[in-house]
Structure formats: structure tokens, C-alpha cells
């Protein structure tokens, strides 16, 4: 699995993800900070999915905020436990993980597209 930004993240996805991300970025940034501060994980991952997924706790309910994507707060260990990332892939993931102060690690999960995407947090 490729952990860099995928050029195949076409406009259909990027548009709706970017729109929803702009709405929830403050929430995600705070959750990322708390996950790291509480030493739960150095590698927070936020799952963008259109339905319930077993990859973390529901952080943002799309229906309540009129968004297209539900957002689940998760982290590296959960992805390894759920076999999304193999034990052999942990090191590669950690090496490509971008600075969590500046970038949000999203895992986009949909019928046609499943991949990691790093989105910069908006400047304050």
C-alpha cells in the first residue's frame, strides 16, 4: 500500500474530502494533539468513510453536520490490529508519516478508493 498522496485521488473525492475537512479540521487537530499528548500513539489517523467502520471511534457524525463523510479517530496500532497495515509495513508507514502538527493523516475508505492521504491543516 502506498502511503503518499495518490495522484488518482480524483476531483470527485478531493472536492468532498476537502470541503468536509475544512469544516472539521479544528476538531481533528485537537483530537490529534490529545492522542499524542496522552501517549496513545505518535501516529493519529482519521478515517473518512461514508458508513460505520471498525477502525476507530466515531469523532464526527456526517449526518449531524450535513457532511458527506463520517470521521473516525484512530491510530497506527488499530490499523495493525485490523490488518490494514501489516506488521512488515509499520516501519514504512512511520517513515512516510508527515508532521502531525502540520498535516492530518486521513485514511479514505470508499467503494472505489481506499488510501492514505495527508492534508495540511489550514493556517490560523
C-alpha positions, 0 to 999 in steps of 0.5 A, a space after each residue: 500500500 502506498 502511503 503518499 498522496 495518490 495522484 488518482 485521488 480524483 476531483 470527485 473525492 478531493 472536492 468532498 474530502 476537502 470541503 468536509 475537512 475544512 469544516 472539521 479540521 479544528 476538531 481533528 487537530 485537537 483530537 490529534 494533539 490529545 492522542 499524542 499528548 496522552 501517549 496513545 500513539 505518535 501516529 493519529 489517523 482519521 478515517 473518512 468513510 461514508 458508513 460505520 467502520 471498525 477502525 476507530 471511534 466515531 469523532 464526527 457524525 456526517 449526518 449531524 453536520 450535513 457532511 458527506 463523510 463520517 470521521 473516525 479517530 484512530 491510530 497506527 496500532 488499530 490499523 495493525 490490529 485490523 490488518 490494514 497495515 501489516 506488521 512488515 509495513 509499520 516501519 514504512 508507514 512511520 517513515 512516510 508519516 508527515 508532521 502531525 502538527 502540520 498535516 492530518 493523516 486521513 485514511 479514505 475508505 470508499 467503494 472505489 478508493 481506499 488510501 492514505 492521504 495527508 492534508 495540511 491543516 489550514 493556517 490560523 
